[in-house]
Amino acid sequence: MPKNKLQKFERVRHLPNVTLAEEETTPSPQAFPWHHPRYAGMQRILELGCGKGEHSLAFAAASPQKLCVGVDYKSHRMCVGAEKALAQGLSNVFFLRTHVERIREFFQPHSIDEIWLTFPDPLWKNRKSMQRLTAAPFLDDYANLLVPGGSVHLKTDCQRFFGFSCDSVKRWGGRVTAISENVYDGGPDAPDTAGAVSAYERAALSRGAAIRYLAFTLG
Ligand SMILES: C[S@@+](CC[C@H](N)C(=O)[O-])C[C@H]1O[C@@H](n2cnc3c(N)ncnc32)[C@H](O)[C@@H]1O
């Protein structure tokens, strides 16, 4: 493993804004920093598959009244975002290393205002279709976590994943509230991402890919 990656694995363990979920234990949701009374009443945003967490950082910087949590199972990536948050003095952003499949263990039902899926892995093999972050079992989890009227936002450069997600939301019974075939063309449905451009997005843009966006509610 590259030395740089190993160093991040080690550093991330000591960052005060990172929670590393252990595989075997199911902790009490109250144990996590985002449940501290000082954050009561704040709007909550989850970024799932956050990588380096560019969207979480941008939302937190733009809106001090919002609490953002970036979630990914790769801790060396979130190390980059977590260290940036500390350097920028952002006290309203946290990172959680876990699988999205376990997300309900860490948050109270109906406590999240927005969920952002930023360039999820498309996972094209059919046997992996239920692992896509917009497959029905994940939509069940998001419906459980969202406040009434809360929304899910998807950004992707993958047309097939976008199509799969639109179909999955409709089949589940969700309601599409915004849709854009290319957010950089502007238009009324382009999202406000506080200027965030993620590492994956930057690479997609340099290939000339269109960045698609879908927003939906679940119930
Ligand atoms: C294509 S990358 C995008 C990263 C980042 N959002 C960006 O735009 O640069 C997908 C990310 O999702 C994470 N991921 C994929 N499936 C996941 C899962 N089931 N639970 C947690 N993280 C997951 C990967 O580790 C990876 O960092």
The ligand as an ORCA input file, in Angstrom:
! r2SCAN-3c Opt
* xyz 0 1
  C     -16.976      7.376     -7.339
  S     -16.513      7.702     -5.693
  C     -17.122      9.380     -5.453
  C     -16.457     10.052     -4.276
  C     -16.862     11.516     -4.052
  N     -18.253     11.634     -3.687
  C     -16.551     12.347     -5.273
  O     -17.498     12.804     -5.916
  O     -15.361     12.554     -5.564
  C     -17.684      6.739     -4.767
  C     -17.407      6.737     -3.285
  O     -18.437      6.024     -2.632
  C     -17.871      5.193     -1.639
  N     -18.823      4.083     -1.451
  C     -19.310      3.270     -2.421
  N     -20.189      2.396     -1.893
  C     -20.262      2.666     -0.570
  C     -20.985      2.095      0.510
  N     -21.837      1.087      0.320
  N     -20.798      2.626      1.748
  C     -19.932      3.648      1.951
  N     -19.226      4.232      0.957
  C     -19.386      3.746     -0.285
  C     -16.507      4.797     -2.182
  O     -15.602      4.439     -1.149
  C     -16.087      6.069     -2.907
  O     -15.353      6.950     -2.065
*
